[in-house]
Structure formats: structure tokens, C-alpha cells
Amino acid sequence: MTSQIDEQTIDADQVNFNFENSFARDLEGFFVHCEASTAPDPQLLLFNKPLAEELHLKASNLHTTVGAEIFSGNKPPEGAMPLAQVYAGHQFGNFSPQLGDGRALLLGEIIDKAGVRQDIQLKGSGQTPFSRRGDGKAALGPVLREYLISEAMYALGVPTTRSLAAVSTGEKVFRETPLPGAVLTRVASSHLRVGTFEFFAARREFDKVRRLADYAIARHYPEVADAENPFLAFFKSVAHSQLSLVARWMSIGFIHGVMNTDNTAISGQTIDYGPCAFMDRFSPKTVFSSIDTQGRYAYGNQPSILIWNLCRLAETLIPHIDDNKDRAVEILTDEIKGYENEFKSIWLNLMRRKIGLNNEEEGDLKLIQALLNAMEESEADFTLTFRRLSRAISGDSLGTRNLFVNPTSYDSWERDWFARLERETISKECRSATMDQVNPVYIPRNHKVEEALSFAVEEGDLSAFEKILSIVIKPFDEVAGQESYAEPAPETDIPYRTFCGT
């Protein structure tokens, strides 16, 4: 099952990551130094050469057996300072005062070709002081899932952590059954979370909250450093990044599955792909996570949950917003009151593009909502409905119409849509092409993902995984012969369920 690697003689100390470890240098007391567990027989399964190049890493040195040793944690490269970050978090609404990296190690930071500081983290590398009763390791299936979904999200234009490598460890991890172990190398603009702020605020270590905010401002939002109230400006920036992120999720039918505050990144990137999935048939109530029994993180709840999470971040910043606590609370409350409308505005602009609108009119929200209502009534496929609308503009409505159990509801909506389009001057050809640039034809379809993971885990065969990966990283380019990757799963009475993989 190993990837074809470059066979050459090279030592780990010859591989230069040029680490710049600002987190370890500036935030002593926010982490614990820790070493990875030894992997008995690491094999490099996947290596992201384009991403390596963006990180100034020499791919030919890493797509090797030495790369497998490095990405398993066996041989940290020169300059690495492996550490486990501490954080807290609200999980399904309940506060856990100490969580932290229970199966992940931050090796260090790299400045990429765009000048952005990027974390290099091993996920599944063994126990840390924050593992609680876990083994700190990861099974192959969840590692491959995160690799696939994160790279698909990147291709879809969604801010996200990315995957640099996947390595099998040569040992079994024990969950319900023994499973092949693996380690993911994850790249993120940082691993700071809302839960990181919560950890220190809950202990009333407000000086550390300030240090953390100063660090986050310098790393992610340097433009707010000179604001009249930099901590309020910082909060606004985090909120805007997250509101934009979740609006993008909603526009592509993505369901994160576990929107705890420890999974809400300060950077505004999507992080921690556990029980995530893309929706097939449209329903705001869609839930995939096996542990979300109450539907807290259902598709339609994601905007309100995000605002709830932002409230938790706001609470940690109260002492730094104003010396008068009541005044600080008032300032933050007034700010948060506007987030529902801000989200709707961002989402509406994304949805306008999906149905080919370039100008804004007052009735656009009603028009888009009418389409979603018709889709929900007929259980129409989310991705295919929007993708096929570009054909309808050219006179071929049948493909879209056939997705609806009640096609007359679509017909009624289409008449209103065409009337709206007539009030714009763009040509049909240009409009169709533009729509196809924002409405993907390929997403990681759940049944195709499971099929690929099953082959990899049970048969040791990565071919199906590599196939779906090659397709979803080019989501807007329709390819003849790949129709099965664009189609939803056959109908079944058994609901699709995902698992955290911890």
C-alpha cells in the first residue's frame, strides 16, 4: 500500500525545514514539550508535493524512506521543537476545562512562499500529557478522511488546514476492532482555538489571555495592532473570518459535525475533520455525526452555533475590552447583535453567485429561499441542483427538473429566476461559465469516500482513494467517464453516519 517513493540515500539531519518556532519561543506555559511515540515500520502512503513546494520544502528529500521516518515522528527534523498545546473547550455545550493536544504534536513553524507562517503538526503520533485515557494514536481511516476532505475543501476555495503527508505506522490501534495505525502531517496557519483562550480565562489568568491575544494579533491580524481598542478589533476580525468561513460551508453543503469551541480556529480556517461530510439530499436538519444525537450541529444550525462559539470567545476578552466590566459586556453584546445579519449578507452574496446573479435586488433572498424550500420538499441533491442550473440558462432544464420529486415547484421557481435574470445584462454564455466556476460538479460523495476508505483499510489498496482524491481536487472541471463521482448514493433507509475516529 506504500506510495512510490524516491529511493535515495539521505539522512534526516540533511532535511532542512527552516523552522521558526514563535509559539514555543513566545508562549512558555501554553504547552508541554513532548516526543512522538516510535512507529515500528513507517511507510509513506501519501505525500503532497505541490504543498511541499509552497512550504519551501524539497520534495525529493521527503518523498523518501527518510520522509516516512520524519512524518511518523520517529526522526524529528533539525530545528523541530515537538510540543503539545493546551486548550479547553465547550463540547456540545458543556465546558471541559482542560483538553489539549491529546494525539498531536506541533513540530514547528515554516514561513511559506507567500510569507505566511504555517504550523507543521503530526496528528496520531502518540500519547501526550493531554491524552487523558487515550493512546494518542490515529487509525488509517480517519487519517485518510482528513487528508481527502481538507484537500477537497482547499480546492473548493474554503479556508482550511491542509495535509502534507500520511504515513502508516506498522502497528495496530485498538478501537472497536484492531485497525492499522497512521499519522497525518497537518499544515495550518496556526492551531490557536477559541478553546485556547477559554483555558486561561477559566483559570482567571488574564495576563496569559492578553499574551495570547497579542500573539494572535501579531500572527493573524497585524492590521488591528494599532486600533484604538486592539482587543475589540481582534475579536471583530476573528468573528468576520469565522462568519465568512461558515457561510462558505453552507454554500457548498458542508457539515462540520463537531463545532465545539476547541474546533473553532482563531485564524478562520476549517480545522479537525472528524465526523464531517457533504450533504446529498438537501435538508437543514441533516446530521451525520454519530455522537450528535440531538442535532446540535446539524447543517442548518451551523450559523447560530458559530455565533454561540463567538460569544464564548468574547467572554474571555471582557477584562481587556474595558476596565469597567459592565461597559465591556455592553460593547461586546452590541457587536455580537449584528452578526446574524452580517452572516446573512455574506451567505446571500455567495448564493447570488451560485444562481448567476451579479447585481443585488431586494427580492434576492426570497428567490434563493424559494429554491431551497423546493429542494427540501423534493429532497433534491444540493450539489447537482446548483451545478445543473447553468444548463437551464442555455435551455436545458431537464437535468435540474429531474432532481425534484415535485418538478412543478422547480418550474414555478425557474420562471421567477428567469425573470430576475432578464434584469441583468450579462450574456448567457458568460453567466453559465461563471456559475460553473462556483458550483462544483464533484464533492467527496459520502459513499465514494467510504468505498475508498474501505479498500485502503481492509484491503491495503490505495487505488480507489487516489482516484477520488484526483477528482475532488479539481471540483469544477467536469470529466467524461467520471459521472459516478458526481452522483449521490443510491437511496437507502439506513442513514449515513460518521465517527470522530479518536
KOLRO-782987 format. One record per residue (C-alpha): residue number from 0; x, y, z. Coordinates in steps of 0.02 Angstrom, whole numbers, plus 50000, padded with zeros to 5 digits. Example, Ala and Ser with C-alpha at 12.3 -4.5 7.8 and 13.67 -1.06 7.14 Angstrom:
BEGIN
{atom 0; {50615; 49775; 50390}}
{atom 1; {50684; 49947; 50357}}
END
This chain:
BEGIN
{atom 0; {50000; 50000; 50000}}
{atom 1; {50151; 50115; 50006}}
{atom 2; {50172; 50261; 49887}}
{atom 3; {50305; 50253; 49753}}
{atom 4; {50445; 50344; 49842}}
{atom 5; {50609; 50413; 49780}}
{atom 6; {50745; 50292; 49831}}
{atom 7; {50900; 50387; 49880}}
{atom 8; {51023; 50392; 50022}}
{atom 9; {50988; 50539; 50136}}
{atom 10; {50992; 50569; 50323}}
{atom 11; {50856; 50658; 50422}}
{atom 12; {50979; 50793; 50476}}
{atom 13; {51002; 50836; 50292}}
{atom 14; {50818; 50885; 50278}}
{atom 15; {50803; 51070; 50318}}
{atom 16; {50631; 51135; 50368}}
{atom 17; {50698; 51306; 50420}}
{atom 18; {50586; 51304; 50572}}
{atom 19; {50540; 51467; 50658}}
{atom 20; {50462; 51419; 50823}}
{atom 21; {50374; 51576; 50881}}
{atom 22; {50242; 51484; 50983}}
{atom 23; {50373; 51390; 51083}}
{atom 24; {50478; 51548; 51100}}
{atom 25; {50343; 51673; 51146}}
{atom 26; {50215; 51572; 51243}}
{atom 27; {50303; 51471; 51376}}
{atom 28; {50170; 51398; 51490}}
{atom 29; {50047; 51370; 51347}}
{atom 30; {50113; 51197; 51301}}
{atom 31; {50214; 51046; 51356}}
{atom 32; {50367; 50983; 51264}}
{atom 33; {50337; 50805; 51210}}
{atom 34; {50409; 50670; 51096}}
{atom 35; {50314; 50561; 50974}}
{atom 36; {50293; 50375; 51003}}
{atom 37; {50402; 50262; 50899}}
{atom 38; {50320; 50192; 50743}}
{atom 39; {50389; 50016; 50715}}
{atom 40; {50378; 50015; 50524}}
{atom 41; {50331; 50184; 50450}}
{atom 42; {50282; 50185; 50267}}
{atom 43; {50244; 50341; 50168}}
{atom 44; {50070; 50322; 50092}}
{atom 45; {50033; 50497; 50027}}
{atom 46; {50141; 50649; 50001}}
{atom 47; {50079; 50818; 49942}}
{atom 48; {50218; 50880; 49828}}
{atom 49; {50133; 51044; 49775}}
{atom 50; {50105; 51090; 49957}}
{atom 51; {50284; 51044; 50000}}
{atom 52; {50344; 51164; 49866}}
{atom 53; {50235; 51303; 49937}}
{atom 54; {50320; 51273; 50104}}
{atom 55; {50496; 51287; 50030}}
{atom 56; {50523; 51101; 50064}}
{atom 57; {50624; 50997; 49943}}
{atom 58; {50503; 50861; 49891}}
{atom 59; {50640; 50745; 49828}}
{atom 60; {50712; 50738; 50005}}
{atom 61; {50546; 50699; 50086}}
{atom 62; {50464; 50580; 49963}}
{atom 63; {50584; 50450; 50031}}
{atom 64; {50604; 50324; 50171}}
{atom 65; {50678; 50466; 50274}}
{atom 66; {50519; 50564; 50242}}
{atom 67; {50421; 50418; 50315}}
{atom 68; {50531; 50424; 50471}}
{atom 69; {50505; 50612; 50488}}
{atom 70; {50317; 50611; 50459}}
{atom 71; {50291; 50466; 50579}}
{atom 72; {50380; 50563; 50716}}
{atom 73; {50524; 50441; 50728}}
{atom 74; {50654; 50568; 50671}}
{atom 75; {50606; 50749; 50700}}
{atom 76; {50698; 50860; 50577}}
{atom 77; {50831; 50980; 50635}}
{atom 78; {50758; 51131; 50723}}
{atom 79; {50595; 51047; 50771}}
{atom 80; {50530; 51079; 50946}}
{atom 81; {50390; 50950; 50969}}
{atom 82; {50256; 51012; 51087}}
{atom 83; {50076; 50981; 51136}}
{atom 84; {49968; 51137; 51153}}
{atom 85; {49846; 51155; 51296}}
{atom 86; {49668; 51217; 51273}}
{atom 87; {49494; 51196; 51345}}
{atom 88; {49328; 51193; 51255}}
{atom 89; {49140; 51188; 51256}}
{atom 90; {49095; 51017; 51186}}
{atom 91; {48912; 51000; 51139}}
{atom 92; {48879; 51149; 51251}}
{atom 93; {48968; 51080; 51405}}
{atom 94; {49131; 51157; 51464}}
{atom 95; {49284; 51046; 51478}}
{atom 96; {49415; 51148; 51573}}
{atom 97; {49565; 51052; 51504}}
{atom 98; {49581; 50967; 51337}}
{atom 99; {49738; 50999; 51235}}
{atom 100; {49832; 50903; 51101}}
{atom 101; {49798; 50726; 51157}}
{atom 102; {49864; 50645; 50999}}
{atom 103; {49953; 50784; 50907}}
{atom 104; {50123; 50868; 50912}}
{atom 105; {50171; 51035; 50839}}
{atom 106; {50343; 51011; 50763}}
{atom 107; {50370; 51194; 50722}}
{atom 108; {50327; 51334; 50602}}
{atom 109; {50380; 51370; 50423}}
{atom 110; {50366; 51532; 50326}}
{atom 111; {50289; 51483; 50159}}
{atom 112; {50317; 51561; 49988}}
{atom 113; {50175; 51685; 50019}}
{atom 114; {50260; 51744; 50179}}
{atom 115; {50130; 51660; 50290}}
{atom 116; {50184; 51570; 50449}}
{atom 117; {50123; 51389; 50445}}
{atom 118; {50117; 51258; 50583}}
{atom 119; {50181; 51083; 50543}}
{atom 120; {50091; 50962; 50656}}
{atom 121; {50089; 50773; 50674}}
{atom 122; {49918; 50701; 50713}}
{atom 123; {49909; 50525; 50784}}
{atom 124; {50089; 50522; 50845}}
{atom 125; {50057; 50451; 51018}}
{atom 126; {50017; 50499; 51197}}
{atom 127; {50044; 50671; 51269}}
{atom 128; {50007; 50739; 51444}}
{atom 129; {49836; 50788; 51374}}
{atom 130; {49787; 50616; 51309}}
{atom 131; {49683; 50577; 51462}}
{atom 132; {49646; 50390; 51444}}
{atom 133; {49679; 50383; 51256}}
{atom 134; {49826; 50307; 51166}}
{atom 135; {49858; 50466; 51067}}
{atom 136; {49862; 50371; 50904}}
{atom 137; {49757; 50375; 50747}}
{atom 138; {49685; 50241; 50635}}
{atom 139; {49715; 50242; 50449}}
{atom 140; {49534; 50279; 50401}}
{atom 141; {49518; 50446; 50493}}
{atom 142; {49691; 50500; 50433}}
{atom 143; {49643; 50468; 50252}}
{atom 144; {49474; 50553; 50277}}
{atom 145; {49556; 50712; 50342}}
{atom 146; {49684; 50709; 50201}}
{atom 147; {49547; 50693; 50070}}
{atom 148; {49420; 50815; 50141}}
{atom 149; {49546; 50951; 50184}}
{atom 150; {49621; 50947; 50010}}
{atom 151; {49447; 50946; 49933}}
{atom 152; {49399; 51098; 50037}}
{atom 153; {49557; 51188; 49982}}
{atom 154; {49512; 51154; 49800}}
{atom 155; {49337; 51222; 49832}}
{atom 156; {49412; 51386; 49893}}
{atom 157; {49368; 51360; 50076}}
{atom 158; {49496; 51417; 50208}}
{atom 159; {49563; 51257; 50282}}
{atom 160; {49705; 51165; 50362}}
{atom 161; {49793; 51056; 50235}}
{atom 162; {49877; 50886; 50226}}
{atom 163; {50060; 50864; 50186}}
{atom 164; {50083; 50678; 50213}}
{atom 165; {50004; 50518; 50276}}
{atom 166; {50109; 50379; 50348}}
{atom 167; {50061; 50204; 50405}}
{atom 168; {50148; 50158; 50568}}
{atom 169; {50159; 49969; 50551}}
{atom 170; {50059; 49938; 50708}}
{atom 171; {49878; 49912; 50756}}
{atom 172; {49774; 50035; 50855}}
{atom 173; {49629; 49965; 50954}}
{atom 174; {49457; 50040; 50940}}
{atom 175; {49304; 49928; 50923}}
{atom 176; {49420; 49817; 50820}}
{atom 177; {49607; 49820; 50784}}
{atom 178; {49644; 49943; 50644}}
{atom 179; {49802; 49993; 50550}}
{atom 180; {49884; 50143; 50630}}
{atom 181; {49934; 50302; 50538}}
{atom 182; {49997; 50479; 50564}}
{atom 183; {49939; 50633; 50469}}
{atom 184; {50052; 50783; 50443}}
{atom 185; {49939; 50935; 50451}}
{atom 186; {49979; 51112; 50397}}
{atom 187; {49885; 51258; 50475}}
{atom 188; {49912; 51445; 50486}}
{atom 189; {49905; 51408; 50674}}
{atom 190; {49819; 51291; 50795}}
{atom 191; {49753; 51430; 50907}}
{atom 192; {49572; 51397; 50953}}
{atom 193; {49432; 51483; 51046}}
{atom 194; {49464; 51346; 51174}}
{atom 195; {49644; 51406; 51195}}
{atom 196; {49577; 51572; 51260}}
{atom 197; {49448; 51482; 51367}}
{atom 198; {49581; 51378; 51454}}
{atom 199; {49669; 51529; 51530}}
{atom 200; {49514; 51635; 51556}}
{atom 201; {49433; 51494; 51656}}
{atom 202; {49585; 51498; 51771}}
{atom 203; {49573; 51687; 51782}}
{atom 204; {49747; 51701; 51710}}
{atom 205; {49702; 51860; 51620}}
{atom 206; {49883; 51908; 51589}}
{atom 207; {49902; 51749; 51487}}
{atom 208; {49743; 51788; 51391}}
{atom 209; {49819; 51956; 51347}}
{atom 210; {49983; 51874; 51293}}
{atom 211; {49887; 51750; 51187}}
{atom 212; {49785; 51889; 51107}}
{atom 213; {49942; 51990; 51072}}
{atom 214; {50021; 51837; 50991}}
{atom 215; {49865; 51801; 50888}}
{atom 216; {49856; 51982; 50830}}
{atom 217; {50037; 51983; 50776}}
{atom 218; {50019; 51817; 50685}}
{atom 219; {49846; 51831; 50605}}
{atom 220; {49779; 52009; 50616}}
{atom 221; {49926; 52130; 50624}}
{atom 222; {49819; 52267; 50548}}
{atom 223; {49723; 52286; 50712}}
{atom 224; {49875; 52310; 50823}}
{atom 225; {49864; 52499; 50815}}
{atom 226; {49674; 52509; 50833}}
{atom 227; {49601; 52617; 50970}}
{atom 228; {49543; 52458; 51057}}
{atom 229; {49651; 52320; 50982}}
{atom 230; {49569; 52179; 51077}}
{atom 231; {49396; 52229; 51018}}
{atom 232; {49464; 52247; 50841}}
{atom 233; {49543; 52075; 50860}}
{atom 234; {49376; 51999; 50912}}
{atom 235; {49290; 52081; 50764}}
{atom 236; {49421; 52010; 50645}}
{atom 237; {49406; 51833; 50713}}
{atom 238; {49217; 51846; 50704}}
{atom 239; {49218; 51907; 50524}}
{atom 240; {49338; 51768; 50473}}
{atom 241; {49228; 51636; 50553}}
{atom 242; {49066; 51708; 50485}}
{atom 243; {49140; 51706; 50310}}
{atom 244; {49203; 51528; 50336}}
{atom 245; {49037; 51454; 50392}}
{atom 246; {48945; 51547; 50254}}
{atom 247; {49060; 51457; 50131}}
{atom 248; {49021; 51291; 50215}}
{atom 249; {48836; 51324; 50195}}
{atom 250; {48856; 51371; 50012}}
{atom 251; {48932; 51201; 49969}}
{atom 252; {48826; 51091; 50082}}
{atom 253; {48967; 51051; 50204}}
{atom 254; {48929; 50993; 50381}}
{atom 255; {49074; 51001; 50504}}
{atom 256; {48990; 50886; 50627}}
{atom 257; {49075; 50941; 50787}}
{atom 258; {49079; 51131; 50803}}
{atom 259; {49148; 51135; 50979}}
{atom 260; {49244; 51289; 51032}}
{atom 261; {49404; 51187; 51032}}
{atom 262; {49372; 51158; 50846}}
{atom 263; {49345; 51343; 50808}}
{atom 264; {49508; 51414; 50742}}
{atom 265; {49560; 51593; 50777}}
{atom 266; {49632; 51601; 50601}}
{atom 267; {49463; 51569; 50518}}
{atom 268; {49517; 51404; 50443}}
{atom 269; {49418; 51243; 50445}}
{atom 270; {49503; 51127; 50569}}
{atom 271; {49479; 50949; 50635}}
{atom 272; {49391; 50844; 50504}}
{atom 273; {49314; 50711; 50613}}
{atom 274; {49131; 50669; 50580}}
{atom 275; {49116; 50792; 50437}}
{atom 276; {49026; 50758; 50273}}
{atom 277; {48943; 50840; 50124}}
{atom 278; {48755; 50838; 50110}}
{atom 279; {48672; 50746; 49965}}
{atom 280; {48484; 50775; 49978}}
{atom 281; {48450; 50949; 50044}}
{atom 282; {48381; 50965; 50219}}
{atom 283; {48431; 51093; 50351}}
{atom 284; {48409; 50955; 50482}}
{atom 285; {48545; 50845; 50407}}
{atom 286; {48661; 50769; 50537}}
{atom 287; {48797; 50642; 50502}}
{atom 288; {48893; 50631; 50665}}
{atom 289; {48854; 50475; 50766}}
{atom 290; {48878; 50571; 50929}}
{atom 291; {48766; 50719; 50884}}
{atom 292; {48607; 50634; 50942}}
{atom 293; {48513; 50798; 50970}}
{atom 294; {48561; 50879; 50806}}
{atom 295; {48655; 51022; 50889}}
{atom 296; {48774; 51033; 50742}}
{atom 297; {48650; 50999; 50602}}
{atom 298; {48679; 51089; 50437}}
{atom 299; {48550; 51224; 50471}}
{atom 300; {48612; 51256; 50648}}
{atom 301; {48792; 51296; 50599}}
{atom 302; {48771; 51487; 50588}}
{atom 303; {48689; 51502; 50759}}
{atom 304; {48814; 51383; 50839}}
{atom 305; {48956; 51488; 50768}}
{atom 306; {48885; 51645; 50849}}
{atom 307; {48867; 51547; 51012}}
{atom 308; {49051; 51499; 50999}}
{atom 309; {49100; 51679; 50966}}
{atom 310; {49008; 51730; 51124}}
{atom 311; {49122; 51612; 51219}}
{atom 312; {49274; 51697; 51143}}
{atom 313; {49201; 51867; 51188}}
{atom 314; {49185; 51814; 51369}}
{atom 315; {49371; 51778; 51380}}
{atom 316; {49413; 51954; 51319}}
{atom 317; {49299; 52053; 51436}}
{atom 318; {49440; 52111; 51553}}
{atom 319; {49538; 52178; 51404}}
{atom 320; {49397; 52269; 51315}}
{atom 321; {49363; 52396; 51452}}
{atom 322; {49413; 52419; 51633}}
{atom 323; {49229; 52431; 51676}}
{atom 324; {49161; 52254; 51661}}
{atom 325; {48982; 52308; 51630}}
{atom 326; {49039; 52426; 51493}}
{atom 327; {49146; 52288; 51414}}
{atom 328; {48997; 52170; 51413}}
{atom 329; {48888; 52305; 51334}}
{atom 330; {49017; 52339; 51198}}
{atom 331; {49036; 52155; 51154}}
{atom 332; {48849; 52123; 51161}}
{atom 333; {48814; 52266; 51042}}
{atom 334; {48947; 52198; 50924}}
{atom 335; {48879; 52020; 50925}}
{atom 336; {48700; 52080; 50894}}
{atom 337; {48749; 52121; 50716}}
{atom 338; {48825; 51952; 50674}}
{atom 339; {48666; 51866; 50619}}
{atom 340; {48637; 51999; 50488}}
{atom 341; {48821; 52001; 50440}}
{atom 342; {48816; 51813; 50412}}
{atom 343; {48658; 51826; 50307}}
{atom 344; {48738; 51960; 50200}}
{atom 345; {48895; 51857; 50166}}
{atom 346; {48793; 51700; 50133}}
{atom 347; {48671; 51792; 50020}}
{atom 348; {48812; 51858; 49912}}
{atom 349; {48882; 51682; 49894}}
{atom 350; {48712; 51614; 49848}}
{atom 351; {48682; 51753; 49721}}
{atom 352; {48838; 51695; 49630}}
{atom 353; {48777; 51514; 49634}}
{atom 354; {48618; 51560; 49539}}
{atom 355; {48706; 51679; 49420}}
{atom 356; {48661; 51848; 49493}}
{atom 357; {48786; 51989; 49482}}
{atom 358; {48681; 52133; 49546}}
{atom 359; {48587; 52149; 49709}}
{atom 360; {48399; 52166; 49721}}
{atom 361; {48287; 52169; 49873}}
{atom 362; {48195; 52010; 49824}}
{atom 363; {48350; 51902; 49802}}
{atom 364; {48340; 51823; 49975}}
{atom 365; {48160; 51772; 49944}}
{atom 366; {48207; 51698; 49775}}
{atom 367; {48350; 51595; 49845}}
{atom 368; {48247; 51537; 49993}}
{atom 369; {48108; 51482; 49875}}
{atom 370; {48231; 51370; 49783}}
{atom 371; {48294; 51295; 49946}}
{atom 372; {48116; 51264; 50003}}
{atom 373; {48077; 51173; 49841}}
{atom 374; {48237; 51072; 49858}}
{atom 375; {48194; 51023; 50035}}
{atom 376; {48017; 50973; 49987}}
{atom 377; {48082; 50861; 49846}}
{atom 378; {48242; 50806; 49934}}
{atom 379; {48340; 50868; 49783}}
{atom 380; {48526; 50843; 49781}}
{atom 381; {48612; 51003; 49841}}
{atom 382; {48768; 50998; 49733}}
{atom 383; {48688; 50937; 49572}}
{atom 384; {48543; 51060; 49582}}
{atom 385; {48658; 51210; 49581}}
{atom 386; {48779; 51137; 49455}}
{atom 387; {48642; 51100; 49329}}
{atom 388; {48566; 51274; 49339}}
{atom 389; {48697; 51333; 49214}}
{atom 390; {48623; 51212; 49087}}
{atom 391; {48449; 51279; 49120}}
{atom 392; {48509; 51451; 49069}}
{atom 393; {48552; 51377; 48899}}
{atom 394; {48379; 51299; 48883}}
{atom 395; {48413; 51126; 48955}}
{atom 396; {48310; 51122; 49114}}
{atom 397; {48276; 50936; 49112}}
{atom 398; {48429; 50885; 49211}}
{atom 399; {48384; 51002; 49353}}
{atom 400; {48198; 50966; 49343}}
{atom 401; {48227; 50779; 49360}}
{atom 402; {48307; 50805; 49530}}
{atom 403; {48139; 50860; 49602}}
{atom 404; {48005; 50739; 49660}}
{atom 405; {47883; 50881; 49630}}
{atom 406; {47954; 50962; 49470}}
{atom 407; {47813; 51089; 49461}}
{atom 408; {47888; 51176; 49613}}
{atom 409; {48050; 51193; 49518}}
{atom 410; {47957; 51254; 49362}}
{atom 411; {47874; 51391; 49462}}
{atom 412; {48039; 51445; 49537}}
{atom 413; {48128; 51440; 49369}}
{atom 414; {48003; 51563; 49294}}
{atom 415; {48038; 51687; 49434}}
{atom 416; {48225; 51657; 49415}}
{atom 417; {48224; 51688; 49228}}
{atom 418; {48125; 51848; 49256}}
{atom 419; {48258; 51904; 49380}}
{atom 420; {48400; 51861; 49260}}
{atom 421; {48322; 51966; 49124}}
{atom 422; {48354; 52121; 49229}}
{atom 423; {48542; 52095; 49208}}
{atom 424; {48643; 52122; 49051}}
{atom 425; {48773; 51982; 49058}}
{atom 426; {48767; 51855; 48915}}
{atom 427; {48702; 51679; 48943}}
{atom 428; {48869; 51603; 48897}}
{atom 429; {48967; 51711; 49018}}
{atom 430; {48840; 51683; 49157}}
{atom 431; {48843; 51494; 49134}}
{atom 432; {49033; 51489; 49135}}
{atom 433; {49040; 51596; 49292}}
{atom 434; {48914; 51485; 49381}}
{atom 435; {49016; 51330; 49339}}
{atom 436; {49165; 51411; 49423}}
{atom 437; {49074; 51421; 49591}}
{atom 438; {48959; 51269; 49584}}
{atom 439; {49064; 51110; 49594}}
{atom 440; {49020; 50955; 49497}}
{atom 441; {49125; 50845; 49613}}
{atom 442; {49125; 50841; 49802}}
{atom 443; {49184; 50699; 49914}}
{atom 444; {49024; 50598; 49897}}
{atom 445; {48999; 50501; 50058}}
{atom 446; {48976; 50330; 49979}}
{atom 447; {49129; 50354; 49869}}
{atom 448; {49231; 50410; 50019}}
{atom 449; {49179; 50257; 50119}}
{atom 450; {49215; 50144; 49973}}
{atom 451; {49391; 50214; 49956}}
{atom 452; {49425; 50205; 50142}}
{atom 453; {49362; 50026; 50150}}
{atom 454; {49480; 49970; 50012}}
{atom 455; {49625; 50058; 50097}}
{atom 456; {49593; 49993; 50272}}
{atom 457; {49529; 49818; 50235}}
{atom 458; {49622; 49775; 50076}}
{atom 459; {49777; 49883; 50090}}
{atom 460; {49733; 49957; 49921}}
{atom 461; {49751; 50146; 49897}}
{atom 462; {49698; 50149; 49714}}
{atom 463; {49517; 50198; 49749}}
{atom 464; {49573; 50331; 49871}}
{atom 465; {49699; 50404; 49748}}
{atom 466; {49563; 50405; 49615}}
{atom 467; {49437; 50504; 49716}}
{atom 468; {49574; 50621; 49777}}
{atom 469; {49625; 50660; 49598}}
{atom 470; {49444; 50703; 49557}}
{atom 471; {49395; 50810; 49708}}
{atom 472; {49550; 50920; 49696}}
{atom 473; {49480; 50980; 49528}}
{atom 474; {49299; 51002; 49582}}
{atom 475; {49240; 51120; 49444}}
{atom 476; {49310; 51026; 49294}}
{atom 477; {49184; 50902; 49225}}
{atom 478; {49271; 50749; 49153}}
{atom 479; {49187; 50624; 49037}}
{atom 480; {49183; 50450; 49112}}
{atom 481; {49181; 50510; 49293}}
{atom 482; {48993; 50531; 49308}}
{atom 483; {48982; 50410; 49455}}
{atom 484; {49084; 50530; 49561}}
{atom 485; {48955; 50667; 49532}}
{atom 486; {48803; 50563; 49577}}
{atom 487; {48730; 50542; 49752}}
{atom 488; {48722; 50373; 49836}}
{atom 489; {48580; 50255; 49793}}
{atom 490; {48430; 50284; 49906}}
{atom 491; {48429; 50182; 50066}}
{atom 492; {48332; 50179; 50229}}
{atom 493; {48495; 50170; 50327}}
{atom 494; {48556; 50345; 50372}}
{atom 495; {48738; 50386; 50337}}
{atom 496; {48840; 50407; 50496}}
{atom 497; {49015; 50471; 50527}}
{atom 498; {49128; 50449; 50677}}
{atom 499; {49260; 50554; 50763}}
{atom 500; {49396; 50425; 50740}}
{atom 501; {49480; 50467; 50905}}
END
